[in-house]
Every structure is written in C-alpha cells, then in structure tokens.
C-alpha cells in the first residue's frame, strides 16, 4: 500500500506525480509553468487525506516528468491529464490548475466534460493579464469567438485569486473567466499574491475543500 504522501512508479509516457491521501474522491492538481509538484508542499498538512486522494502531477519536462518531451501546449497537457486519470482508474475526477494551467482546467472540461466533476482555476492567466503568451492569446481568442466552447458546459468552476496579485486579480477574472463561464464562482484570498498555496495555505485549503465537497465556496 502506498504511503499517504508518496512518489509512485509510472510507465513511460505517463506524467509523473506524487500522491497525497487515500480518500475516495480523486483530485488532480497541476503546477504553474515555473515550478513543479513541490509548489504545493506548504499546503499538504492542511488537506483532508481521508476524504480526498490528491495527485500532484508534473508536466512534461518538470519534476518527475522531466524525462518526457513534447510540444508543451495546452491541448497536450489536457490530453496528458486524461491519460493520467485513465492510468489511475479515475473515470471522473476533480481538477485544479494554477496560473497557465488554469487554462488547462478549461480545456479538459471542454474536451472531456463527462470526466470532470468540478474544477478549480487558481490565479488563471486571462486575456486581461500581462503574462499572456501567443498560445494563450490564441486559446482565449478562440473561446471568446465560440460561445459553445465554455458556455454550454455544466462543469462547476471555482476561481481563486489573491487580492494582491497585480495582473490576475478579481477585476481581470470578472472581465474574462466569469464572463465566459456560466458556472464559475470567484473567491479572493486577502493579503495574498499569485501563489496562495504557499502564501496562505490554511486559508487556501479551506476554500478549495469546501468547494470540492459542496460545489460552493
């Protein structure tokens, strides 16, 4: 049996990850493009490991997936998430993404809506933010131009931001993510910047697990 917090062995081509918890509800967690699964280490003591099984995945080229190469696109990461869920035996699961991988939560929900119970986008990159690259601009432009991309989704979303995040705060989310997604709720964490899992881990854990349990926050 795996320890509640343990690195697992993975077949070639499947994202590496660290599992935390053994609960019945599976939650896949993605890091931003400047870190790896260890970004979430400060959060671990505050998570309910009896209710949830958290799988902190490393993207291709990062951490336990550093040996994996690829295009590193939003579509590829979304496909990797579904492949990892398949490997874990998760027919349906919950998904958390941070910053650039906040876009991935939307892509997975759009591509495989039947697989996602609910999703949390943490300080997600938006069209109003100043960290947007060419791919991000193209992705958001395509979703703006096609209402069906998100507006038809039944997936429940929670958007979490820090009130001190200079580019990806409440106003940016209201103008983008919440304007496009009919089932999104917004929570701002006080005295917090772009990394709530590190800056305010107890508060962040409370917000996300309340939403994971009840669909509200």
VMD Tcl script that draws the C-alpha trace (Angstrom):
set ca {
  {0.00 0.00 0.00}
  {1.27 3.49 -0.82}
  {2.05 5.88 1.94}
  {-0.43 8.79 2.12}
  {2.28 11.03 0.65}
  {4.48 9.08 -1.72}
  {6.03 9.20 -5.19}
  {4.74 6.40 -7.39}
  {6.26 4.45 -10.27}
  {4.95 5.40 -13.69}
  {5.10 3.78 -17.13}
  {6.88 5.58 -19.95}
  {4.81 8.40 -21.43}
  {2.56 8.92 -18.41}
  {3.03 12.03 -16.29}
  {4.89 11.54 -13.04}
  {3.11 12.52 -9.87}
  {3.07 12.44 -6.09}
  {0.02 11.08 -4.29}
  {-1.19 12.60 -1.03}
  {-4.12 10.96 0.73}
  {-6.19 7.84 0.21}
  {-9.73 9.22 0.19}
  {-12.46 8.12 -2.23}
  {-12.59 11.41 -4.17}
  {-9.77 11.89 -6.70}
  {-8.31 15.37 -7.23}
  {-5.64 16.03 -9.86}
  {-3.51 19.11 -9.18}
  {-1.35 20.92 -11.75}
  {1.52 23.33 -11.11}
  {2.31 26.52 -12.99}
  {4.98 26.80 -15.69}
  {7.68 28.00 -13.26}
  {7.59 25.11 -10.77}
  {6.62 21.51 -10.16}
  {4.59 19.45 -7.68}
  {6.67 20.81 -4.77}
  {4.94 24.18 -5.22}
  {2.13 22.66 -3.17}
  {4.25 21.28 -0.31}
  {3.18 24.03 2.15}
  {-0.45 23.05 1.53}
  {-0.13 19.34 2.33}
  {-0.56 19.49 6.14}
  {-3.93 21.22 5.75}
  {-5.57 18.80 3.30}
  {-8.16 16.18 4.22}
  {-6.43 12.96 3.23}
  {-9.32 10.79 4.42}
  {-11.84 12.43 2.10}
  {-9.62 13.00 -0.93}
  {-6.81 11.42 -2.88}
  {-4.71 14.27 -4.23}
  {-2.43 13.54 -7.18}
  {0.09 16.33 -7.79}
  {1.15 15.85 -11.40}
  {4.33 17.14 -13.01}
  {4.04 18.47 -16.55}
  {6.33 17.18 -19.29}
  {9.88 18.37 -18.66}
  {9.26 19.11 -14.96}
  {9.98 17.19 -11.77}
  {9.06 13.53 -12.06}
  {8.20 14.07 -15.74}
  {11.48 15.74 -16.66}
  {12.31 12.83 -18.97}
  {9.18 13.43 -21.06}
  {9.40 15.68 -24.10}
  {6.58 17.17 -26.09}
  {5.03 20.27 -27.59}
  {4.06 21.66 -24.16}
  {0.79 23.05 -25.47}
  {-2.48 23.46 -23.62}
  {-4.04 20.70 -25.72}
  {-1.18 18.30 -24.99}
  {-1.32 18.95 -21.25}
  {-5.07 18.42 -21.26}
  {-4.62 15.10 -23.06}
  {-1.90 14.12 -20.58}
  {-4.30 14.79 -17.69}
  {-6.93 12.49 -19.14}
  {-4.29 9.82 -19.82}
  {-3.09 10.04 -16.22}
  {-6.67 9.77 -14.95}
  {-7.09 6.66 -17.09}
  {-3.94 5.19 -15.59}
  {-5.22 5.94 -12.09}
  {-8.57 4.33 -12.87}
  {-10.42 7.60 -12.37}
  {-13.47 7.66 -14.61}
  {-14.47 11.00 -13.10}
  {-12.24 13.31 -11.11}
  {-11.72 16.86 -9.93}
  {-9.06 19.13 -11.40}
  {-7.05 22.06 -10.02}
  {-4.80 24.24 -12.16}
  {-2.63 27.23 -11.28}
  {-1.73 30.21 -13.46}
  {-1.10 28.92 -17.00}
  {-2.56 25.52 -16.13}
  {-5.72 27.32 -15.12}
  {-6.35 27.31 -18.87}
  {-5.88 23.55 -18.86}
  {-8.79 23.09 -16.47}
  {-11.00 24.78 -19.05}
  {-9.56 22.77 -21.93}
  {-10.13 19.43 -20.17}
  {-13.66 20.47 -19.22}
  {-14.35 21.40 -22.84}
  {-12.72 18.29 -24.34}
  {-13.90 15.71 -21.80}
  {-16.81 17.21 -19.85}
  {-18.10 13.83 -18.70}
  {-14.82 13.18 -16.88}
  {-14.69 16.31 -14.72}
  {-16.78 16.54 -11.54}
  {-15.64 20.09 -10.80}
  {-12.61 22.29 -11.41}
  {-10.65 24.98 -9.63}
  {-8.62 27.60 -11.51}
  {-6.11 29.34 -9.24}
  {-4.96 32.77 -10.44}
  {-5.59 31.62 -14.02}
  {-3.99 33.52 -16.87}
  {-6.59 35.68 -18.56}
  {-6.84 37.89 -21.60}
  {-6.64 40.88 -19.24}
  {-3.40 39.70 -17.64}
  {0.10 40.80 -18.61}
  {1.60 37.30 -18.61}
  {-0.17 36.13 -21.73}
  {1.88 34.41 -24.45}
  {0.96 33.79 -28.07}
  {-0.62 30.38 -27.38}
  {-2.66 31.74 -24.50}
  {-3.90 34.62 -26.64}
  {-4.91 32.23 -29.41}
  {-6.67 29.93 -26.95}
  {-8.68 32.68 -25.31}
  {-9.46 34.30 -28.66}
  {-10.90 31.01 -29.89}
  {-13.07 30.62 -26.81}
  {-14.34 34.19 -27.00}
  {-15.30 33.67 -30.62}
  {-17.08 30.39 -29.94}
  {-19.64 30.61 -27.16}
  {-20.11 26.86 -27.26}
  {-16.55 26.31 -26.03}
  {-17.47 27.08 -22.42}
  {-20.98 28.45 -22.10}
  {-22.56 25.08 -22.77}
  {-20.52 23.35 -20.05}
  {-22.19 22.15 -16.89}
  {-18.86 21.86 -15.08}
  {-18.78 23.79 -11.82}
  {-15.74 26.06 -11.52}
  {-14.19 27.90 -8.62}
  {-11.78 30.71 -9.50}
  {-9.38 31.62 -6.69}
  {-7.24 34.75 -6.78}
  {-5.04 36.67 -4.37}
  {-6.14 40.23 -3.68}
  {-2.52 41.39 -4.10}
  {-1.94 39.70 -7.46}
  {-1.17 42.72 -9.70}
  {-2.25 41.25 -13.03}
  {-4.65 38.41 -12.32}
  {-6.95 39.70 -9.63}
  {-10.72 39.95 -9.18}
  {-11.34 42.53 -11.90}
  {-9.44 40.54 -14.52}
  {-11.40 37.39 -13.66}
  {-14.76 39.18 -13.75}
  {-13.94 40.51 -17.21}
  {-12.80 37.17 -18.59}
  {-13.27 33.84 -16.83}
  {-16.54 34.66 -15.09}
  {-17.92 36.47 -18.13}
  {-17.37 33.40 -20.29}
  {-18.22 30.62 -17.89}
  {-21.77 30.43 -16.52}
  {-20.98 28.07 -13.64}
  {-17.96 29.84 -12.16}
  {-17.68 31.30 -8.67}
  {-14.95 33.70 -7.55}
  {-13.09 33.86 -4.23}
  {-10.33 36.31 -3.36}
  {-7.82 35.48 -0.62}
  {-6.78 38.52 1.44}
  {-3.13 39.53 1.76}
  {-2.15 37.11 -0.96}
  {-0.39 37.33 -4.32}
  {0.00 34.82 -7.14}
  {0.82 31.74 -5.02}
  {-1.98 31.17 -2.46}
  {-0.88 27.58 -1.85}
  {2.39 28.99 -0.48}
  {1.33 32.37 0.89}
  {-1.94 31.39 2.63}
  {-2.05 27.57 2.73}
  {-4.61 27.09 5.57}
  {-7.00 29.61 4.03}
  {-6.49 28.16 0.56}
  {-7.10 24.59 1.77}
  {-10.33 25.62 3.48}
  {-11.67 27.33 0.35}
  {-10.84 24.57 -2.10}
  {-12.08 21.71 0.08}
  {-15.33 23.48 0.86}
  {-15.89 23.75 -2.89}
  {-14.74 20.19 -3.58}
  {-17.23 18.88 -1.02}
  {-20.19 21.10 -1.74}
  {-19.68 22.86 -5.03}
  {-19.82 26.22 -3.25}
  {-17.25 28.43 -1.58}
}
mol new
graphics top color blue
foreach p $ca { graphics top sphere $p radius 0.5 }
foreach p [lrange $ca 0 end-1] q [lrange $ca 1 end] { graphics top cylinder $p $q radius 0.2 }
display resetview
